[in-house]
Each structure stands twice: as structure tokens, then as C-alpha cells.
Amino acid sequence: MELLRSPAEMHRWRAGVRGSVGFVPTMGYLHEGHLSLVRLSRQRDEVTVASIFVNPMQFGPNEDFERYPRDEARDLALLEAEGVHAVYLPTAGAMYPPGFQTYVTVERLSQLLEGAARPGHFRGVATVVVKLFAAVQPHRAYFGKKDAQQLRIIRRMVKDLDLPIEIVAGETVREPDGLAMSSRNVYLSPEERAIAPLLYRGLCAAREAFAAGERDAERLRAAVREVVSQEPRIALEYVSLADDETLEEIEGRVERPALLSLAARIGSTRLIDNVELAP
């Protein structure tokens, strides 16, 4: 497994690669969700590349960049066990050298939901993903459905910029009690971890109501809130029921594919989750 730590090293390695290349970008501290994406690539592509880069550009001034969990040796062992061919581990200085001033913004999609809660976040995501794509030059790139808004922004960016890359979505991987796997779950205390599955239970309650015929958007949002509000230690930031493509909130009846999502704080930890609804 090759370890490549600068854009120049990545370019040199990539120039000698033949066959289809799959790419799994990560910020490290890998869990089964990341590894499921690696396995998708291993099934479909002749060569699989992963990246590990905690991107400072997508963190706000009061967010968790400094304490974001990191364990490079563990991550590399996991990737090697999965048969990854190369790992790209650029430094922040290599990605954003002195004088850097070029950014990528997906306008409307980046202003909603997580974009409203975390200004500038998706500019950082889109910019780093374009730079990673430029270095790795993949045929396919794999992203998890758990970060639903990110997935839609990357798809929009690839389409708008005519990038010859297929974006493949992997299903959200969950713990046995339903909590979506996330590197940030490590922040939860045992007591907080015990109540965190209520987020998914709330989404499931609304999904079940939808399956039973409920189509009123506000009643579906209320079904989520009713479950999650049972636990006062969970502070909901938002519950959204939005058009699956545009992420604009749906008012009235749900007559088209929709994304039901939420964000909440449990103690100092901010978690997101979602389910898709299809009429």
C-alpha cells in the first residue's frame, strides 16, 4: 500500500496507474461506514485510493478541528487490511500553501440546513473535494448517505463543473441500536451514548407514519420531534423535510422524493442523521 503525502507525490503515482480508479475521501478515525465505502470500490474498481485529511477549511472558529479524533496508524492498518492500493495523506500546508485564494462554492444548496448552521462549511468541503479529485483523478468517488447534504452538493458540483467522475452513494451504516456511525460518536459519554439512538427512532417514527399514508409535511416533522423531545438532554437544532434534490423545505403534502433530516446536540456533541422518503 503506497503512502502519498503531497500533491506532487500523488500525481507521480497516479501517472503510472492503469485501469479504473475508485476513491474514498475521509477525515480519518475510520469506522465501518468508511470501510463499507472502501469495499464498494474494491468490488467495482481495479484500483482503490483512500485519503485521510482533516480539512481545516470546513471547520468554523468555534468547532472541533483541534480535538477531532485522529489515529493515523490505526487507520492505515484498517485500509491495508481492506486491500487499498494507495492512501493520500496531504498536509494542510501542501493543500493550502501561502497565497492560496481559490475556493469552490455550490451556491443555493450550501446555504440550507447544515450550511445555515455552519457558515462556510460547504465552501471548505467543495474546495477540498475538488483538490482531492484533481490529485487522485478517480473514475468513481464514494460518499456515504449519512452526510446527505454533502452528497447532494458534491453531485451538483461534479455536474456543474463537468467533472468525469461517477459519484456513488453508500448506505448509512448503523450501530445495532440504530445510531449512525460517526467519528464524532467518540465524544459521547456513556450516558449520552445511551440516549443518542432516539435521533434515529424519531426519524423512523416519521418514516413509519409516511409508509402508513401520512403525507402532511408538518405532521411528519412533528412525529420526529415528539420522539426526540422525550429526552430533555437532547437539544434539537432542526428537523427538516425537504425536496430530495433541491433541499428546499416542503410545505403541505409530500408528493415527491424527500429527505427527512435532523441535527441535534447531546452535551457538547453535535450529531446529524437522515432518512429518505419516496412516495
N, C-alpha and C positions, 0 to 999 in steps of 0.2 A: 504494500500500500504506500503510494507516494504521498509525502507531506510537502505542500507548496505554500510558501509564506509571503509571497509578494505577487503583484500582478505580472511582473516580468517572468517569474518562475512558472506561474500558471500558463502564460502564453507559450512559453517554450515547450512545456509538457504537452499542451493541447495541440500544438502544431504536429506532433508525432502520433496523434491518436487517430485511428481509423474506426469506422463503424458508428452506430447510433450512441449518443451520449445522453444519459439521464442525470438530472441534477436535483439534489435535495439541499436547499439552503436552510441553515439552522443558526441559532444563537448558542448552541451547546447545551450542556446539562441535559443530555438526551434521555428520553423516556420512550415507552413503547409506541407512542404516537409518531415520533420521528422515525423509529425503526420500521414501522409499518410502511412509511413512505419509501424508505430505502429498499424494502422488499418489493414494492411495486416496481421500482426502477430496475431492480435485479431481474425481475420477470420479463420486463419489456425491452430493456436496453442492453446493448453489448458492453457498454462501459458505464459505470455509476460513479459519480462525483458527489461528495457532500462538502458543505462549507461550515465552518464554525467561526462566527464573527459577532460579538456583542456590539451592535451598531450604536455608537453614542448619538448619532443624529436623530434617532427615533425616540429618544428619552427626553422628557421635559425636565426643567430645572429642579423640580421637587420630586422626581420619580426615582426609581431604584437602580440606576445604572451602576453605581459603585457596589451595591450589595447583591446585584444579580448573580445567581449561583453559577459557579464556574468549576469545572473539573476536567481539564483537557486530557489527562492521562486516561481517565475512565471513559471519556467519550471516544477517544481513538481506539481503545480496546474493543468497545462495542461495535464501532464501524468496521474494524478489521474482521471481527467475528462474522459480520454480515456479508463480507466479500466485497466491500467498497474498494474501488481501484485507486482513488486519489481523494485527498482531503485538502481543501483550500482554507488556509488559516491566516489571512492577511492581518496586518496590524492596522490600527486606526491611522497611524502616520502614513502608511502606504496607501490607504484608501482615500484619505483626505489630507494631502500634503499641503504645505504652506501656500497660500494663494487660492486654494480651492474655492470656487464660487458658482458652480453649476448644479442646479437642482431640477428634479422632476416632480411635477405636481399634477395629479389627476383631480381636476377642479371640483365638480359637484360631489362626486362620491366621497371625496376626502373631507367634506365639510359636515357630514352627518354622523350621528351615533358616536362611535369612538373618536371620530375627527372633531366633533364638537367638545367632547370631554377632554381630549388630549391634543390641543392645537399644535400643528407642526409634525405630529407623529407620522402621518402617512406621507408627508413630503420626505421624511427620512427613510421610510420603508421603500417608497418608489425609487428614490435615488440610489439607495444601496443595491436594490434588486437589479436595476439597470446595469450598475457597475459589475455586479457579480455575473450577470448574463454576458456582458462584454468580455469578461475574462474567461469564463468556462465555455461559452458558445455551445450550450446544450441544444439537443433536438427536442427534449421534453424537460419540464421542470415540475416538481411535485410539491403541492401545498395542502395543508390539512383544512378540512371544513370547519374545524373548531374556530379558527380565525376567519370567520365568514366574510367580514367586510374587507379584510386584507386580500382574500382570494378574489373577490369581485374587482377590487382596484387593480390587482395585477393583471387579471384578464382584460380589463378595459385598457390598461396601459399597453399591453402587448398588441392588442388590436389597433389602437390608435397610432402606435409607432411602427406598425408593420413588421414586428419582430417575428422571425420564422421559428417560433418556439411554441410547442403544444403545452398548455397548462393542464396538468392532471390533478384532480381533486381527490384526496384520500379521506375516508370516513373518520369521524371523530372517534378516538379510542378512549374508553372509559374504564375507571376502576369498577370493581364488582358492585359497588353501591351506587354507581351512576355518575360520580364526579368525573368531569372531563379531565384527562391527564394534561398537566401543565407544569412547566419548570417552576412556576411560582407557588405551586402547592406546598413546596418545602417550607415556605414561610409560615404555614398554618400551625398553630399549637394543636395538641391533641383534642382539646375541647372545640376549637374552631373547625378542625378537620371533621369532627363528628357531625356538625350541623351543615357543612358545605353541600352535601348531596341534595339539600332542599332546593337548591337552584334548579337542578335538572328535574326534580319532582314537579316543580311549578311549571316548567316547560312541558313536561309530559302530561300534566293535567289539562293544559290548554290543547295539546295535540289530541288527546283523547276526546275532548269536547268537540273539536273540529271533525274528527273521524265520525262522531255520532251525529253530525249535521249542523253544529253551531257555525254560523258564518259571520256573525257580528264582530267586527274587529275589536271594539272596545270591551265586549264581554270576554273575548279571548285573552286580552291583556289582563283584565281583572281576574281571570282564573289563575294566571301566573302569580299575581300579587297576593291573592288570597292564600295560596300555599306558602309562599316565601315569608309573608308577614306573620306567620305563626311563630317565627323565631326573631325576637327583638334584637338579637345581636347581629343580624344581617341587615345592612343598610343598602337598600336598592337604589341605584343611581338612575336606571331607566329600564323600562320594559317596552320593547319596540315590536310592532307588527308592520312590516314594510314590504313593498314590492320586491320580489326576489332579485330583480336586475338593477333597478334604479335606487333601491333602498329608501324611496320616499314613503312616508307613513301612509297606510291605508285607512281611509275613513269609510264608515258604512260597512258594506258586505265585502267579504273576501271572495273574489271571483277569479283570481289568477294566482299563480305560484307566489308564495310569500315566505319571508324569513322572519321567524319569531326569535327574538334575541333579548338578552339582558346583560346588565353589568351591575355588580354589587361589591360592597366592601364587607369583609369579615375581619374585624380587628383592623390591622394595617394592610391587609392583603386585598388587592383588587382582582376579582375574577370575572370572566365573561363566559357565556355559553349560548347555544342556539339550537334550534331545530328547524327543519324545512317543512312547509305545509304545501301540499299540492291538491287543489280541488279535484 
